[in-house]
């Protein structure tokens, strides 16, 4: 642990934060030191480890995609795209790494010009602002966008000689989808991937892990609790880290997670907005919404705020209102683990916090995925059967994002020109067992027309009781300070490294790592003999 003053000493009013033009804030050298201390490097740390990884990839014929290719997959060489024909997107085939982007389809085709998405009409949302969700279940192998985060975290470790796939196990702490993404990436490399996740997560997650891990008895670590028990995940990782062959790839503190979404998810959503705005003169991207979770996806908000001026909205569970009011509790919005502020959350850049009840997401899951619910949406609400059917692509956290977008539109009075973008992180197919249990518990007579009407009126027409906070400077400071207890007191992050994250320069000056890593990826592929161009 690092001795440091408590958060009361970290009064942001006493430090310079106006460093956008280079005045004030930490010196460039101090930012570079903090980046290195927090794991951001762009040189080879261990040549032997690096050489082992190169040889593994040479033997297996594995090529790593550059971040630039995932940002704009039209730049992927045609020969690689042709090589994807006939490759099952749901199988552990290394060629599927070139599908780890937002421009694919469920049938594995792509890349397409615009990400697959759903736009929800006012008749359904009750607000005039268009709400659009990019569909994460188009990603390969796990049908969730967290495979992008897993790749973004591991690829830099490979090309900088900090992970040996021939000798080490990659440990993936998560509340579900990130662990699955990490196991998928590990399986492709023919190395051991260890999933660490709460025992109370969805049955479908564990069924998938049983099939994909190389040694399910040892490679699936079930920790106590459910979605909000992240501390217990960290405790298990501390035990695993005692073995040097275990490499902890912690999405909550890996800044490559933030950078991956900044440079891949952000531009994909910008492309989607441009597509929507083409026929709407005067349209603006008013807000980007993402459940907090690891805060990786919120990195896309930094990109969109810089490019489009959009508000960054962090959503969380009302039953565990950590950002809203330093709260705690249990909830069932799987995919947004909480009771802490991730190290990679740029809290000083967050504009809004919305807390959504898991009662609401449970209800929408039933409304969107039962015959009675879809009949109500088409016959009473008036949405098209095609749109009603597409709602099956929204899992629990996707519905949380949707409801948070509605709350933001209501609070800020957004109108028809104010587009709100968000992501559907995964689809409803991951929650079939949980839906059956919910209906048996709440609607023992079956989910009928009356239940559907009540859920629509309460959760969509009336807003579902979400709570909203527009962040003033004091709110940002409070949220930032709350992270002290997890990262400095519990996880041993140096106080200076923790504190420097207040400064905009800390975040903007790390962007060069993406280009640096892309150069290293190209060299890595060259050495492995797997770089192919037309």
Secondary structure by P-SEA (a helix, b strand, c coil): cccccccccccccccccccccccccccaaaaaaaaaaaccccccccaaaaaaaaaaaaaabbbbbccccccccccccaaaaaaacccccccccccccccccccccccccccccccccccccccccccccbbbbccccccccccccaaaaaaaacaaaaaacccccccbbbbbbcccaaaaaaaaaaaaacbbbbbbccccccaaaaaaaaacccccccccccccccccaaaaaaaaaaaaacccccccccccccaaaaaaaaacaaaaaaaaaaaaaccccccccccccccccccccaaaaaaaaaccbbbbbbbbbcccccccccbbbbbccccccccccccccccccccbbbbbbaaaaaaaaaaaccaaaaaaacccccccaaaaaacccccaaaaaaaaaaaaaaaaacccccbbbbbbccccccccaaaaaaaaaacccccccaaaaaaaaacccccccbbbbbcccaaaaaaaaaaacccccccccccaaaaaacccaaaaaaacaaaaaaaaaaaaaaaaacccccc
